[in-house]
């Protein structure tokens, strides 16, 4: 297991690269599953250009800019290898894992799990963590359930749309929770 993983607060000068690294990681998973192009990529809506990414720059920046958002770079052996965006509600002691990504170049080395353990150490007060991932991200589903101890608690799709997103959203998503003991 990787022992030398640290979370370092995102610096404003690294924001653009954080977005690009996140897009690369998300695109890798979708490309593995569906090939180079399909309808899971976010489109240019005329106002906000996404360049056919799985997750648009605007979506990532909204996560970073959310109230109470904490954004970190994952650093291993002195190299930036990923990132995390979390939000904590200190009144309810609930935490949201908005984004967690590791560069595809260092997958399967325990870095994501080590980073998640660091998040839990930073916020031992959190009683319930929540996150979501698209149905096709088998690697993520395995990671959250089998490695991190989350449980699938809801599936959003055509017959059960996510109340937080427009009903015309084509994506199907799993919602996960981890209750801390």
N, C-alpha and C positions, 0 to 999 in steps of 0.2 A: 504494500500500500504506500502511496505517496505521502511523505511526511512534511514536505517543504512547500506547501501551498498556503499562500496568504491572500487576504482580501485587502486591496488598497483603494481608498476612496477615489472615484473618478475625478480627474483634473479637467477643467474647462478646455485646456489645450488638446486633450485626448478624446474629446466628445465625438468628433467626426470619425476617427478611427474606430471608436467603440461601436458606432452605428454600422460601419462597413464590416467589422468583424462579426457582429451579430447577424447581419444579412448573409454573410458567407456561411455561417454555421447553420442557419435555418434553411438556406437554399440547398445545402448539401443533403440534408435529410429528405427533402421533397424530391430532389433530383434522383437520389437512390431509389425512391419508391415509384416515381412516376415518369422519369426521364427529364429531358431538358425543358419542356414547356407543356403546361396544362392549365386548367382553370383554377388551380389553387394559388396562383400568384396574384398579388394585389396589383391592380391596374391603375394607370394614370386617370384620375377623375376629372381632369381639366384644370383643377386648382392645385393639386398636390401631386407631383410627379413621383412615381415609385420605381420606375425602371424595370417593371416586371419582377419585382422581388416577392418572396414569400411573405416577408414582413417589411413594410415600407419604412422609410426614414421617419415619416411623420408619426407612425405608430410607435416606433422606438423612442423618439423624442418626447412623445406624450407620456410614456411610462416614466422616463427620466424626470420629467417636469411635474409629475403628479405631486400634490401635497403629501408630505411625509415620506416621499421617496428617498431611498438610500441607494446609491449606485456605486458599485465597486468593480474594479478590474481584478481578475483572477491572475495571480502571479505565481509561477512555479520555476524554481531554479533561476530566478531573476528575469524570466521572460514572461511577457503578457500572453496569456493563453485563453482568455475568455472574459466573461463578465456576468454580473448579477445585478438585478434591480429588485428591491423588496420595499414593501410598505408595512408599517406597523400602526395598528390602532391601539394606543395605550389605554384607552377606556375599556375596550372589550378584550384586550390581550390576544387579538387575532393578528396574524401576519399574512400578507399576500406575497407570494413569489411571482412577480410579474414576468421576469426574464431570467433565465440561467442558460448560458451557452459556453461551450468549450470548442476551441478550434478543431476542425476535423483532422488536422495534422497530428493531434495528440489524444485522439479518442482512445478509449479502452485502457487507460493508464491509472484510473482512480482519481483523476483530477477533479471531475465534477462532484463526485461523492465527498472528497476532501473539502471542496469549496462549500458544499451544503453543510457539512459538519461545522465549518467556521461560522456560517450564518447562524446556526443554532447556538453556538457559543456566544456570539455577539448579543443575541437576544434570548436569554434563558427565561425571560418573563412571558414570552409568547406561549399560549396554551393550545392554540389551533393554528396551523399553517394551511393555506389554500393555494392551489395553482391550477392551471388549465393547460392542455396541450391538444393539438389536432389529432383526430382519430388515426391518421396515417403515420404518425410519428412513433412507430413501434419501439424504437430505441429509447425515446423519452418515457413511454409508458413503462417499459421494463425498468428504467432508471428510477422513476418515482415510486413504483410499487415494490419492486424486488430489492432495490438498494437502499432507498431513503425511508421506506416505511409508510408511504402515503397509501390511501385507499381511494378507489374510484367511488364517488358518491353520486355522480350525475352524468348523464350523457345528453348533450344538446344536439338536436338535429331537426329535420323537417317537422316531425310530430311533437317535438318538445323543444321549441326555440329558446335560446338564451334571452332572458328578459333585458339584459344589458346591451344587446346588440340589435340592429335592425332585423326585422323578420325576413328580409330578402337575402340575408347572408347565407351563402351556399355551404359554408364550412360546418363540419360536424366536429364537436369538441368534447373531450372528457374533462370533468372537474374532479379534482383530487383534494382530499383533506388529510392532514396528519395531526392527530390529537396527541399532545405531549403528555407524558406521565410524570 
